[in-house]
Amino acid sequence: MAELTPVKPLPLPRDTTRQSRGLLYGALSQRVNRIAGLFIVLFVVVHVAGLAVVYSGVLKPVLRQMPWLAHVSEDTWFHVIYFFLFPAVVFHTLYSLKLLVMDFGVRVSYRWSFWTIVGLAVAAGLWGAFG
């Protein structure tokens, strides 16, 4: 009678193509896209609330309590927000357009598209802050 020997299980996941080593551009792009979207939504909510306080008659008592709110957009430090807002909008828009193009069957390299979109987003941030 032959004796059965246990078979050594293969480690999962098998990484025969070495794809999981190094930077995963698809996962990184997705995370950056979500963070950019959250930043855009946060900015819009704060912006709309601020404009409502300044221009709405119902909220004038809030403006009397915080008179600095009417002139906050004229402060130089306020423009630092554009350094983050412009790249967020550019990255979120271009990444979404890339996804639409890929939905139509066009093959786009993750690495090339990620660094191209990041470069354009950084350029937009520099233009927004200093331009």
VEXDREN-2710 file (C-alpha; in Angstrom, 1 decimal):
% VEXDREN-2710
k/r/px/py/pz
1/MET/0.0/0.0/0.0
2/ALA/1.5/3.3/-1.1
3/GLU/1.8/6.0/1.5
4/LEU/0.3/9.4/0.6
5/THR/2.5/12.4/1.2
6/PRO/1.0/15.8/1.7
7/VAL/1.3/18.2/-1.3
8/LYS/2.8/21.6/-0.5
9/PRO/0.2/24.2/-1.3
10/LEU/1.1/27.0/-3.7
11/PRO/1.4/30.4/-2.2
12/LEU/-1.5/32.6/-3.2
13/PRO/-1.7/34.8/-5.1
14/ARG/0.8/33.5/-7.5
15/ASP/2.8/36.3/-8.9
16/THR/4.4/34.8/-11.9
17/THR/4.3/38.0/-13.9
18/ARG/5.6/40.2/-11.1
19/GLN/2.8/42.7/-11.6
20/SER/2.1/43.2/-7.9
21/ARG/5.7/44.3/-7.3
22/GLY/6.3/48.0/-7.3
23/LEU/3.8/50.8/-7.7
24/LEU/0.2/49.8/-8.7
25/TYR/-0.8/52.8/-10.9
26/GLY/-4.4/51.8/-11.2
27/ALA/-5.0/51.6/-7.5
28/LEU/-3.0/54.8/-6.9
29/SER/-5.0/56.6/-9.6
30/GLN/-8.2/55.5/-8.1
31/ARG/-7.3/56.7/-4.6
32/VAL/-6.0/60.0/-5.8
33/ASN/-9.2/60.5/-7.9
34/ARG/-11.4/59.8/-4.8
35/ILE/-9.3/62.2/-2.6
36/ALA/-9.5/64.9/-5.3
37/GLY/-13.3/64.4/-5.6
38/LEU/-13.7/64.7/-1.8
39/PHE/-11.6/67.9/-1.8
40/ILE/-13.8/69.4/-4.6
41/VAL/-17.0/68.5/-2.8
42/LEU/-15.7/70.0/0.5
43/PHE/-14.6/73.2/-1.3
44/VAL/-18.0/73.6/-3.0
45/VAL/-19.9/73.0/0.2
46/VAL/-17.8/75.5/2.2
47/HIS/-18.0/78.0/-0.8
48/VAL/-21.7/77.8/-1.1
49/ALA/-22.2/78.1/2.7
50/GLY/-19.9/81.1/2.8
51/LEU/-21.7/82.8/-0.1
52/ALA/-25.1/82.1/1.5
53/VAL/-23.9/83.8/4.7
54/VAL/-22.6/86.8/2.9
55/TYR/-25.5/87.4/0.4
56/SER/-28.5/85.9/2.1
57/GLY/-30.8/88.2/4.1
58/VAL/-31.8/85.3/6.4
59/LEU/-28.2/84.7/7.4
60/LYS/-27.2/88.3/8.1
61/PRO/-27.0/87.7/11.9
62/VAL/-24.2/85.2/11.2
63/LEU/-22.4/87.8/9.2
64/ARG/-22.8/90.3/12.0
65/GLN/-21.1/87.8/14.4
66/MET/-18.3/87.1/11.9
67/PRO/-17.7/90.3/9.9
68/TRP/-14.3/89.0/8.6
69/LEU/-16.3/86.4/6.5
70/ALA/-17.3/89.0/3.9
71/HIS/-13.6/89.8/3.1
72/VAL/-12.0/86.4/3.5
73/SER/-11.6/85.8/-0.3
74/GLU/-9.5/89.0/-0.5
75/ASP/-6.8/87.7/1.8
76/THR/-3.6/86.4/0.2
77/TRP/-3.6/83.2/2.3
78/PHE/-7.0/82.3/0.9
79/HIS/-5.4/81.8/-2.6
80/VAL/-3.3/78.9/-1.2
81/ILE/-6.5/76.9/-1.6
82/TYR/-6.2/77.3/-5.4
83/PHE/-2.8/75.5/-5.2
84/PHE/-4.8/72.4/-4.1
85/LEU/-8.1/73.0/-5.8
86/PHE/-6.9/73.5/-9.4
87/PRO/-4.8/70.2/-9.4
88/ALA/-7.8/68.4/-7.8
89/VAL/-10.1/69.5/-10.5
90/VAL/-7.7/68.8/-13.3
91/PHE/-6.8/65.4/-12.0
92/HIS/-10.4/64.4/-11.3
93/THR/-11.5/65.6/-14.8
94/LEU/-8.7/64.0/-16.8
95/TYR/-8.8/60.7/-14.9
96/SER/-12.6/60.5/-15.5
97/LEU/-12.1/61.3/-19.2
98/LYS/-9.5/58.6/-19.4
99/LEU/-11.9/56.1/-17.9
100/LEU/-14.5/57.1/-20.5
101/VAL/-12.0/56.6/-23.3
102/MET/-11.1/53.2/-21.9
103/ASP/-14.9/52.3/-21.7
104/PHE/-14.9/52.8/-25.5
105/GLY/-12.2/50.2/-25.9
106/VAL/-9.1/52.4/-26.3
107/ARG/-6.1/50.9/-24.6
108/VAL/-4.3/53.4/-22.4
109/SER/-1.2/52.7/-20.4
110/TYR/-1.8/53.1/-16.6
111/ARG/1.7/54.4/-16.0
112/TRP/1.9/56.8/-18.9
113/SER/-1.6/58.2/-18.3
114/PHE/-1.0/58.6/-14.5
115/TRP/2.2/60.6/-14.9
116/THR/0.7/62.7/-17.7
117/ILE/-2.4/63.5/-15.6
118/VAL/-0.2/64.2/-12.5
119/GLY/2.0/66.5/-14.6
120/LEU/-0.9/68.5/-15.9
121/ALA/-2.5/68.7/-12.5
122/VAL/0.8/70.0/-10.9
123/ALA/1.1/72.6/-13.7
124/ALA/-2.5/73.7/-13.0
125/GLY/-1.7/74.0/-9.3
126/LEU/1.3/76.2/-10.0
127/TRP/-0.7/78.3/-12.4
128/GLY/-3.5/78.6/-9.9
129/ALA/-1.2/79.6/-7.1
130/PHE/1.2/81.9/-9.0
131/GLY/-0.4/82.7/-12.3
END
